[in-house]
Each structure stands twice: as structure tokens, then as C-alpha cells.
Amino acid sequence: MERDSQLKLYGQVADQLKEAHSRVRALQVPEGVRMALSRKLLVVTAAAKHDLPDAARRLDRLMKDLDEGRFPEGD
């Protein structure tokens, strides 16, 4: 039973990561901001390999920030 819920969460995170990557690519923002968002996505991807629930929380926060137009400072 636990494995089924883990697989379901993995699928949700994978789908949401694909959506997040597409949204970041489509943003009309300076390149530094896009790079900062891409780094955040890489961190979430790496976290998913070790702590899937934490990665899901991080990704939810990132998506909420994108929805609300809150972007990190660019380099």
C-alpha cells in the first residue's frame, strides 16, 4: 500500500516538474531570473531522488510563487 502512494506521488511530482519547466521557459523575464528559477527546479529534481515528500513541498511552493509572480533576483 505504501509503495502505491509513493508511486502516485512520484507521478504527480514528475508531471508538475514538466509543467514547471515549461512555464519557466515561457516566462518573459531577464535571463538571470530564468537561470535562478532553473536552479530551483534542479534542486527540486535532486531532492526528489532522496526525499520525495520534501521535493513535492518545494515544488508546490515554487509553483505558487510562479502563479503569484514572485521571482528570485537574477544574477
WOHUMO-V939699 format. One record per run of one state. SS is the DSSP state (hx for helix, st for strand, lp for the rest). FROM is the first residue (numbers start at 1). LEN is the number of residues. If there is no record, write none. Layout:
ss-><SS/SS>
from-><FROM/FROM>
len-><LEN/LEN>
This chain:
ss-><lp/hx/lp/hx/lp/hx/lp>
from-><1/2/27/31/51/52/68>
len-><1/25/4/20/1/16/8>
